[in-house]
Amino acid sequence: MSLAILTIFLVLKGLQLWSYGSDVDGSGIGVFFLGLEINDRVLEVNIPTYAIGFFIAGLCTLLLSITILTRLLFKSGSRTPI
């Protein structure tokens, strides 16, 4: 369950960064995730790279949670599903 929540947070952060576009003032933006500072000055041209990184991380956690779920279901073979 926690991997699914982490996946949602990662994808939402990617969408947030992707939506900035050229709406950045000054030397850049600070990127924070779950209260942790990733980078304090991300230039406008690098924002899509960070967004793609969050999308990829979200995809990885989604695949990991699907893998864990399928192993759990196949391992329980003769048992009734939860």
Buried (B, 14 or more C-beta within 10 A) or exposed (E): EEBEEBBEBBBEBBEEBBEBEEEBEEEBBEBEEEEEEBEEEBEBEBBBEBBEBBBEBBBEBBEEBEEEEEEEEEEEEEEEEE
